[in-house]
Amino acid sequence: MAYTPKILAFAGSLRADSWNKKLVKIAVSGAKAAGADVTYIDLKDFPLPIYDEDLEKKDGLPANARKLKDLFLANDGLLIASPEYNSSVSAALKNAIDWVSRPATGEAPLGCYDGKVVALMAASPGALGGLRGLVTIRSILGNIKCTVLPEQVAVPKVNDAMNPDGTLKDAKVQASVEALGAKVATTVAKLKA
Ligand SMILES: Cc1cc2nc3c(=O)[nH]c(=O)nc-3n(C[C@H](O)[C@H](O)[C@H](O)COP(=O)(O)O)c2cc1C
């Protein structure tokens, strides 16, 4: 691979023992194996107030939003595993997306999302694996200029599906999550060629 794809990976959960944090790390290993340079972050390390336009007008972008935005700008692709809350996107993920979307003076609107190659995944102890939340996340990111890969993985009954070391018991599902991470890397490399 001539170009080394740069990929940012995170979960849409703040929970310390999050299944989605474990899941996205599987995709990270797939992306790394495909030659990508991957930065994994925990949104809990970037606490943000609920987006409030008055607050932004008064104080500007919070320091953590700026840090997150810089990470988005520095990467070509995103690996996102997110829980489904009440059939939709988690507030933590939506709030981060909203803050990061705010343009600073001189920045192109949605410049930090434009052309970003994104893979989505979800894990849930429930029967649908968070699949309904992915529909919403795909719609949001597609509407703000991301290229969201058609492939995605939702892992149902995740509390029974994962080994203590964070790998998935079903080798086929494990491979599909690794392949999803690799697909972001290879897609970015093709686009940059
Ligand atoms: C407010 C709330 C709403 C939830 N709604 C759903 C839901 O709609 N579908 C689902 O599969 N699980 C739902 N769950 C359960 C989550 O899937 C479960 O807590 C999961 O472990 C969260 O992901 P995490 O382990 O990555 O933190 C909900 C949990 C919370 C706290």
The ligand as a Gaussian input file, in Angstrom:
#p B3LYP/6-31G(d) Opt

LIG

0 1
 C      -30.989000       4.811000      27.788000
 C      -30.760000       3.443000      27.202000
 C      -31.496000       3.048000      26.131000
 C      -31.255000       1.796000      25.548000
 N      -31.942000       1.454000      24.419000
 C      -31.600000       0.319000      23.756000
 C      -32.180000       0.025000      22.493000
 O      -33.003000       0.740000      21.958000
 N      -31.778000      -1.096000      21.872000
 C      -30.830000      -1.939000      22.405000
 O      -30.472000      -2.941000      21.772000
 N      -30.268000      -1.698000      23.616000
 C      -30.627000      -0.575000      24.291000
 N      -30.043000      -0.285000      25.495000
 C      -29.102000      -1.247000      26.087000
 C      -27.702000      -1.041000      25.527000
 O      -27.585000      -1.737000      24.303000
 C      -26.681000      -1.587000      26.524000
 O      -26.720000      -0.812000      27.715000
 C      -25.297000      -1.602000      25.944000
 O      -24.444000      -2.351000      26.783000
 C      -24.744000      -0.191000      25.734000
 O      -23.568000      -0.237000      24.982000
 P      -22.116000      -0.246000      25.641000
 O      -21.947000      -1.584000      26.302000
 O      -21.200000      -0.059000      24.495000
 O      -22.044000       0.874000      26.640000
 C      -30.293000       0.933000      26.099000
 C      -29.552000       1.356000      27.230000
 C      -29.784000       2.600000      27.765000
 C      -28.937000       3.050000      28.942000

